[in-house]
Amino acid sequence: MEKLYQEFLQHARATWRRRWWILPIAWLICLGGWAYVQQIPDTYQSSARVFVNTQSVLDPLLRGMTVRPDTEQRLRMMTRTLLSRDNLEEIARASDLDVLTGNDNLDAQVGMLRSRLSLDESRRGDNIFNISFRHGNPEVSYRVVQETVNLFMEQGLGSSRLDLTSSQQFIERQIESYREQLEEKEAEIEQFKRDNAAYLSSGGNFYSRLEQARERLEQAKLEQREAQRQVETFERRMAESRQSGEPVTSYQNPELNQRINRLESDLDSLRQRYTDQHPDVISTRRVLSELREQQETEAQEFSASGASVLGNAGQSQNPLQLALAEAESRAASLRERVQEYERRVARLEENVDRVPAVESEHTALTRDYDVLRDSYNRLLSTRERAIMSGEVETQTDSVDFRVLEPPRMPESPASPNRPALASMVLILGLGAGTGFAFLLAQLRGTVNNRAQLSELTGRPVLGQVSRVYTPLRRRRRLTELLVFAAATAGLLIAFALALGVYFSG
């Protein structure tokens, strides 16, 4: 450490001996530098701060009812595209740069805006943006910042509404397209139903219709057999009546008799298991009594009708013959019904091989129709949400722009900072002069003390001769110091005058 200190002192003394080179170089550099700083044109800066509020109280209230755009993404996109060429051209035209700058070259105006106009976020996430611009004309800087703020707010307010309008138009076109497809599909299904009406049924599929037809055929055959047995019964009674020679005028209803006999048998079975007070026994007796009363009433009506017929037509036809005629008529009607059901079953059985293909084609048609209808209904719901979203965007501001600090006409230049530049020129001048003196000391080295001489020669130093300053030498040395101090003071005074000129404008 002591060695370094000694070396520093040696270099300082060597530089000090050549101090007369410092001030001339410093004066030359400072005067030239200060003159150059004075010639640097003034630049005025105008700036503004804009706060973008992307949080709306309507978002939680209208969740699910409207489509809310991603405001954060929109904001990032706006900040990235604000300084695009189209926007810069619009800013240049709105600011009348061709008039204010006297340059009608649009490319040059756009290049100037791109290099000097800045949009920065104060802190990431706080949505506070600083817009600034520098120019030699204060009005130009103010107008550019003002138009940039206006464009920033217009894009933020209008872009989402434009997107919603285009989205609504697209949805309307899709709805119209799906409506046409649905109409075409409905017409195709209707024509298919007309062409294949024999294979389709609104009450069920073809196989259920075939099964129903078969069941009706079996029921008709059963009724036909019952009617045929009734005819045979009446014929047998008439044959017995002819053999005995007496007309049969008693009324017989086989079906009613059969029900009565069955109830009597059921009543015997119930009485074997239960008492006469059991509800089932009482109910069976009541029904049996009602059927017997019905049998007597029908017999009386039959006797009365038979007597009337005999009074009008004599002995030509008895009541049994009338009942036989009714039974034969009913049997004939049932035969016709059975034949009709047989024809229906035969037609359905002939088409049974065609049915699967028809049903598959009909299923495919209805499936396509259902898909189109579901998509159409979803589009209608989406259109309602888009309309609601458009109303919200139109009547409210999903993104709120607040100008925290509006742009102002700058009164004083923002750059250059002449006092700071003058100080740097002074330091540069003094440093350059000192550096040149140090360089000369290194090029023309001298021995300053015994230690340095011993180190250079490698031999011990036996003694030294001290310098004795005469009075004339002392006065001369003092004069040199005063001149050096005066020159240095003059340089500092010149620096102070330069500062005064810069501060005074």
C-alpha positions in Angstrom: 0.0 0.0 0.0 2.9 2.4 0.8 4.5 1.6 -2.5 1.3 2.5 -4.4 1.1 5.7 -2.4 4.7 6.6 -3.3 4.0 5.8 -7.0 0.9 8.0 -7.0 2.9 10.9 -5.5 5.6 10.4 -8.1 3.1 10.6 -11.0 1.4 13.5 -9.4 4.6 15.5 -9.1 5.6 14.6 -12.7 2.2 15.8 -13.9 2.3 18.9 -11.9 5.7 19.9 -13.4 3.9 19.9 -16.8 0.8 21.7 -15.5 1.1 24.5 -18.1 -0.3 22.1 -20.7 -3.5 21.5 -18.6 -5.1 25.0 -18.8 -4.6 25.7 -22.5 -6.2 22.3 -23.5 -9.0 22.8 -20.9 -9.7 26.3 -22.2 -9.8 25.2 -25.8 -12.1 22.2 -25.1 -14.4 24.1 -22.8 -14.9 27.1 -25.1 -15.6 24.9 -28.1 -17.8 22.6 -26.0 -19.8 25.4 -24.4 -20.3 27.0 -27.8 -21.6 23.7 -29.2 -23.9 23.2 -26.3 -25.3 26.7 -26.9 -26.0 25.8 -30.5 -28.0 22.6 -29.7 -31.7 23.3 -30.5 -34.2 23.2 -27.8 -36.6 20.2 -27.6 -40.0 20.5 -25.9 -41.8 17.5 -24.4 -45.5 17.1 -23.8 -46.9 14.2 -21.8 -50.1 12.8 -20.5 -51.1 10.0 -18.1 -54.2 7.9 -18.8 -55.8 5.4 -16.4 -57.7 2.4 -17.9 -60.2 0.8 -15.6 -61.1 -2.7 -16.8 -63.2 -3.7 -13.8 -67.0 -3.1 -14.2 -69.7 -3.8 -11.6 -71.9 -5.2 -14.3 -69.6 -8.2 -14.9 -70.8 -10.2 -11.9 -74.4 -9.1 -12.4 -74.7 -10.0 -16.1 -72.6 -13.2 -15.9 -74.2 -15.8 -18.2 -76.6 -13.3 -19.8 -74.0 -11.5 -21.9 -70.7 -12.1 -23.6 -68.1 -9.9 -21.9 -64.8 -9.5 -23.9 -61.5 -10.0 -22.3 -60.7 -6.4 -21.4 -57.1 -7.1 -20.3 -56.4 -8.7 -23.7 -58.0 -5.9 -25.5 -56.0 -3.4 -23.6 -52.7 -5.2 -24.4 -53.7 -5.3 -28.0 -54.5 -1.6 -28.1 -51.1 -0.7 -26.6 -49.3 -2.8 -29.1 -51.2 -1.6 -32.2 -51.5 2.1 -31.2 -48.2 3.0 -32.8 -48.9 1.1 -36.0 -48.5 2.9 -39.3 -52.2 3.5 -39.9 -52.6 5.0 -36.5 -49.5 7.1 -36.9 -50.8 8.4 -40.2 -54.1 9.3 -38.6 -52.2 11.1 -35.7 -50.1 13.0 -38.2 -53.2 14.2 -40.2 -55.1 15.1 -37.0 -52.2 17.1 -35.6 -51.6 19.0 -38.9 -47.9 18.1 -38.9 -47.6 19.2 -42.5 -48.6 22.7 -41.6 -46.8 23.0 -38.3 -43.5 21.4 -39.5 -43.6 22.7 -43.1 -43.0 19.1 -44.3 -45.8 17.5 -46.3 -43.9 14.1 -46.7 -46.1 11.6 -44.8 -43.4 9.0 -44.6 -41.1 11.5 -42.9 -43.9 12.5 -40.5 -44.6 8.8 -39.6 -40.9 8.2 -39.1 -40.6 11.1 -36.7 -43.6 10.0 -34.8 -42.3 6.4 -34.6 -39.0 7.5 -33.2 -40.1 10.1 -30.7 -43.7 9.1 -29.6 -43.7 6.7 -26.7 -46.4 4.8 -24.8 -45.3 3.2 -21.6 -47.0 1.6 -18.6 -46.0 3.2 -15.3 -46.0 -0.1 -13.4 -47.0 -3.5 -14.8 -50.6 -4.2 -13.9 -51.7 -0.8 -12.7 -53.1 0.2 -16.1 -51.6 3.7 -16.0 -50.0 4.7 -19.3 -47.7 7.6 -20.0 -47.8 9.1 -23.5 -45.0 11.5 -24.3 -43.6 13.2 -27.4 -40.5 15.5 -28.0 -40.2 18.1 -30.7 -38.5 21.5 -31.2 -42.0 23.1 -31.6 -44.0 23.1 -28.3 -47.3 23.2 -30.2 -46.3 20.2 -32.3 -45.5 18.1 -29.1 -48.8 19.2 -27.5 -50.9 18.5 -30.5 -49.4 15.0 -31.1 -49.9 13.9 -27.5 -53.4 15.3 -27.5 -54.4 13.4 -30.6 -52.7 10.2 -29.4 -54.7 10.3 -26.2 -57.9 10.8 -28.2 -57.1 7.9 -30.6 -56.2 5.7 -27.6 -59.6 6.3 -26.0 -61.5 6.0 -29.3 -60.0 2.6 -30.1 -60.7 1.4 -26.6 -64.3 2.4 -26.7 -65.1 1.6 -30.3 -63.2 -1.6 -31.0 -65.4 -3.8 -28.9 -68.6 -2.3 -30.3 -67.3 -2.8 -33.8 -66.5 -6.4 -33.0 -70.0 -7.0 -31.5 -71.6 -5.5 -34.6 -69.6 -7.7 -36.9 -70.4 -10.7 -34.7 -74.1 -10.0 -34.7 -74.0 -9.7 -38.5 -72.2 -13.1 -38.7 -74.8 -14.7 -36.4 -77.6 -13.3 -38.4 -76.2 -14.7 -41.6 -75.7 -18.1 -39.9 -79.3 -18.0 -38.6 -80.6 -17.3 -42.0 -78.6 -20.1 -43.5 -79.8 -22.6 -40.8 -83.4 -21.5 -41.4 -83.1 -22.2 -45.1 -81.6 -25.6 -44.3 -84.4 -26.4 -41.9 -87.0 -25.5 -44.4 -85.4 -27.7 -47.0 -85.1 -30.6 -44.5 -88.7 -30.2 -43.4 -89.9 -30.3 -47.0 -87.8 -33.4 -47.6 -89.2 -35.1 -44.5 -92.8 -34.2 -45.5 -92.3 -35.6 -49.0 -90.7 -38.7 -47.6 -93.7 -39.2 -45.3 -96.1 -38.8 -48.2 -94.1 -41.3 -50.3 -93.9 -43.9 -47.5 -97.1 -43.3 -45.6 -97.8 -47.1 -45.7 -94.7 -47.8 -43.8 -94.9 -45.1 -41.2 -97.4 -44.4 -38.5 -97.7 -41.6 -36.0 -99.0 -44.0 -33.4 -96.0 -46.3 -33.5 -93.7 -48.1 -35.8 -94.6 -50.6 -38.5 -94.2 -53.7 -36.3 -96.5 -52.3 -33.6 -99.1 -51.6 -36.3 -98.8 -55.2 -37.6 -99.2 -56.6 -34.1 -102.3 -54.4 -33.5 -103.8 -55.6 -36.8 -103.2 -59.2 -35.8 -104.7 -58.7 -32.4 -107.8 -57.1 -34.0 -108.1 -60.0 -36.4 -108.0 -62.5 -33.5 -110.6 -60.5 -31.6 -112.8 -60.4 -34.7 -112.4 -64.1 -35.2 -113.4 -64.7 -31.6 -116.5 -62.6 -31.9 -117.3 -64.4 -35.2 -117.1 -67.7 -33.5 -119.4 -66.5 -30.6 -121.9 -65.2 -33.2 -121.8 -68.4 -35.1 -122.5 -70.5 -31.9 -125.4 -68.2 -31.1 -126.8 -68.8 -34.6 -126.4 -72.5 -34.1 -128.1 -72.3 -30.8 -131.1 -70.5 -32.3 -131.3 -73.0 -35.2 -131.2 -75.9 -32.8 -134.0 -74.4 -30.7 -136.1 -73.8 -33.8 -135.5 -77.4 -34.9 -136.6 -78.7 -31.5 -139.7 -76.4 -31.8 -140.6 -77.8 -35.2 -140.3 -81.3 -33.9 -142.6 -80.6 -30.9 -145.1 -78.7 -33.1 -145.2 -75.8 -30.7 -143.8 -72.3 -31.4 -141.1 -71.3 -29.1 -141.8 -67.9 -27.6 -139.5 -68.0 -24.5 -136.7 -65.6 -24.6 -133.1 -66.9 -24.3 -129.9 -64.8 -24.0 -127.0 -67.3 -23.9 -124.4 -64.7 -23.0 -126.5 -63.4 -20.1 -127.2 -67.0 -19.0 -123.6 -67.9 -19.1 -122.7 -64.9 -16.9 -125.4 -65.9 -14.4 -124.3 -69.5 -14.3 -120.7 -68.3 -13.8 -121.7 -66.0 -10.9 -123.8 -68.8 -9.3 -120.8 -71.1 -9.4 -118.5 -68.3 -8.0 -121.1 -67.7 -5.2 -121.1 -71.4 -4.2 -117.3 -71.3 -4.0 -117.3 -68.1 -1.9 -119.9 -69.5 0.5 -117.7 -72.5 1.1 -114.8 -70.3 2.2 -116.6 -67.3 3.8 -119.8 -66.4 5.6 -122.8 -64.7 4.1 -121.6 -61.4 5.6 -118.3 -61.4 3.7 -118.0 -58.4 1.3 -117.2 -60.6 -1.7 -120.3 -62.8 -1.0 -122.5 -59.7 -0.7 -121.1 -58.1 -3.9 -121.5 -61.3 -5.9 -125.1 -61.7 -4.7 -125.9 -58.1 -5.7 -124.4 -58.5 -9.2 -126.3 -61.8 -9.6 -129.5 -60.2 -8.5 -129.0 -57.3 -11.1 -128.4 -59.8 -13.9 -131.5 -61.8 -13.1 -133.5 -58.6 -13.1 -132.0 -57.7 -16.4 -132.9 -61.2 -17.7 -136.5 -60.9 -16.6 -136.8 -57.4 -18.2 -135.4 -58.6 -21.5 -137.8 -61.6 -21.4 -140.8 -59.3 -20.9 -139.7 -56.9 -23.7 -139.1 -59.9 -25.9 -142.5 -61.3 -25.2 -144.2 -58.0 -25.8 -142.4 -57.5 -29.1 -143.2 -61.1 -30.1 -146.9 -60.6 -29.3 -147.0 -57.5 -31.3 -145.4 -59.2 -34.3 -147.8 -62.1 -34.0 -150.7 -59.6 -33.8 -149.6 -57.9 -37.0 -148.2 -60.8 -39.0 -150.2 -63.7 -37.6 -148.3 -67.0 -37.2 -145.9 -66.3 -40.0 -142.8 -65.6 -37.8 -142.2 -66.2 -34.1 -139.7 -64.3 -31.8 -137.1 -67.1 -32.1 -137.0 -66.5 -35.8 -136.4 -62.8 -35.3 -133.5 -63.5 -32.9 -132.1 -66.0 -35.4 -132.2 -63.4 -38.1 -130.4 -60.9 -35.9 -127.7 -63.4 -35.0 -127.2 -64.4 -38.7 -126.9 -60.7 -39.6 -124.3 -60.1 -36.9 -122.4 -63.2 -38.0 -122.3 -62.0 -41.6 -121.0 -58.6 -40.4 -118.3 -60.2 -38.4 -117.2 -62.3 -41.3 -116.8 -59.2 -43.4 -114.8 -57.6 -40.6 -112.6 -60.7 -40.3 -111.9 -60.6 -44.0 -111.0 -56.9 -43.9 -108.6 -57.5 -41.0 -107.0 -60.4 -42.9 -106.5 -58.2 -45.9 -104.8 -55.5 -43.7 -102.5 -58.1 -42.1 -101.6 -59.5 -45.5 -100.7 -56.0 -46.8 -98.6 -55.3 -43.8 -96.8 -58.7 -44.0 -96.0 -58.0 -47.7 -94.3 -54.8 -46.8 -92.4 -56.1 -43.8 -89.1 -56.4 -45.7 -89.3 -52.8 -46.9 -89.9 -51.4 -43.5 -86.3 -51.5 -42.0 -84.9 -49.5 -44.9 -87.7 -46.9 -44.7 -87.4 -46.6 -41.0 -83.6 -46.2 -41.2 -83.9 -43.5 -43.9 -86.6 -41.7 -41.8 -84.4 -41.9 -38.7 -81.4 -40.4 -40.6 -83.6 -37.6 -41.9 -85.0 -36.8 -38.5 -81.6 -37.0 -36.9 -80.2 -34.5 -39.4 -83.2 -32.3 -38.8 -82.8 -32.5 -35.0 -79.1 -31.5 -35.3 -80.0 -28.5 -37.5 -82.8 -27.5 -35.2 -80.5 -27.7 -32.1 -77.9 -25.6 -33.8 -80.5 -23.1 -34.9 -81.9 -22.8 -31.4 -78.4 -22.3 -30.0 -77.8 -19.6 -32.5 -81.0 -17.9 -31.5 -79.9 -18.0 -27.9 -76.5 -16.7 -28.9 -78.1 -13.8 -30.9 -80.1 -12.8 -27.8 -76.9 -12.7 -25.8 -75.1 -10.8 -28.5 -78.0 -8.2 -28.6 -77.8 -7.9 -24.8 -74.0 -7.5 -24.9 -74.4 -4.8 -27.6 -76.9 -3.0 -25.4 -74.5 -3.1 -22.5 -71.5 -2.0 -24.7 -73.6 0.9 -26.1 -75.2 2.2 -23.0 -72.3 1.5 -20.6 -68.5 1.6 -20.8 -66.9 -1.7 -20.2 -63.5 0.0 -20.3 -63.4 3.3 -18.5 -60.7 5.7 -19.6 -59.6 8.5 -17.2 -57.1 11.2 -18.1 -55.1 11.6 -14.9 -52.8 14.3 -16.3 -54.0 15.9 -19.6 -51.3 17.2 -22.0 -50.2 20.8 -21.6 -48.4 23.2 -23.8 -44.7 23.1 -22.7 -43.3 26.4 -21.6 -39.7 25.5 -21.2 -37.6 23.0 -23.1 -37.1 19.5 -21.7 -33.7 19.1 -23.4 -30.9 19.7 -23.8 -29.9 20.1 -20.1 -27.2 22.7 -20.9 -26.0 23.2 -17.3 -25.3 19.5 -17.0 -23.7 19.4 -20.4 -21.5 22.5 -19.5 -20.3 20.7 -16.4 -19.5 17.7 -18.4 -17.5 19.8 -20.9 -15.6 21.4 -18.0 -14.7 18.0 -16.5 -13.8 16.8 -20.0 -11.5 19.8 -20.6 -9.7 19.5 -17.3 -9.4 15.8 -17.7 -8.1 16.1 -21.2 -5.4 18.6 -20.1 -4.4 16.5 -17.1 -4.3 13.5 -19.2 -2.0 15.2 -21.8 0.3 16.4 -19.0 0.4 12.8 -17.5 1.2 11.4 -21.0 4.1 13.8 -21.4 5.4 12.9 -17.9 5.4 9.3 -18.9 7.1 9.9 -22.2 9.8 12.2 -20.7 10.4 10.6 -17.4 12.6 12.1 -14.7 14.0 10.8 -11.3 12.3 12.5 -8.4 14.0 10.9 -5.3 16.7 8.7 -4.1 14.5 5.6 -3.9 13.6 5.9 -7.6 17.3 6.4 -8.5 18.4 3.4 -6.5 15.7 1.3 -8.1 16.7 2.4 -11.6 20.5 2.0 -11.2 20.6 -1.0 -8.8 23.3 0.7 -6.8 23.1 2.4 -3.3 22.8 6.1 -3.2 25.4 7.7 -1.1 23.9 11.2 -0.8 22.0 13.9 -2.6 22.4 17.6 -3.3 19.5 19.8 -2.1 18.2 22.6 -4.2 18.5 26.1 -2.7 15.9 28.6 -4.0 17.2 32.2 -4.3 14.8 35.1 -3.6 14.4 35.7 -7.3 13.5 32.1 -7.9 11.0 32.2 -5.1 9.3 35.3 -6.5 9.3 33.7 -9.9 7.7 30.5 -8.6 5.1 32.5 -6.7 4.3 34.4 -9.9 3.9 31.2 -11.8 1.5 29.8 -9.2 -0.5 33.0 -9.2 -0.8 33.0 -13.0 -1.9 29.3 -12.9 -4.5 30.1 -10.2 -5.7 33.1 -12.2 -6.0 31.0 -15.3 -7.9 28.3 -13.4 -10.1 30.9 -11.8 -10.8 32.5 -15.2 -11.9 29.1 -16.5 -14.3 28.6 -13.6 -15.6 32.2 -14.1 -16.2 31.4 -17.7 -18.0 28.2 -16.6 -20.2 30.3 -14.2 -21.0 32.8 -17.0 -22.0 30.0 -19.3 -24.3 28.6 -16.6 -25.8 32.0 -16.2 -26.4 32.3 -19.9 -28.0 28.8 -20.0 -30.3 29.4 -17.0 -31.4 32.7 -18.3 -32.4 31.2 -21.6 
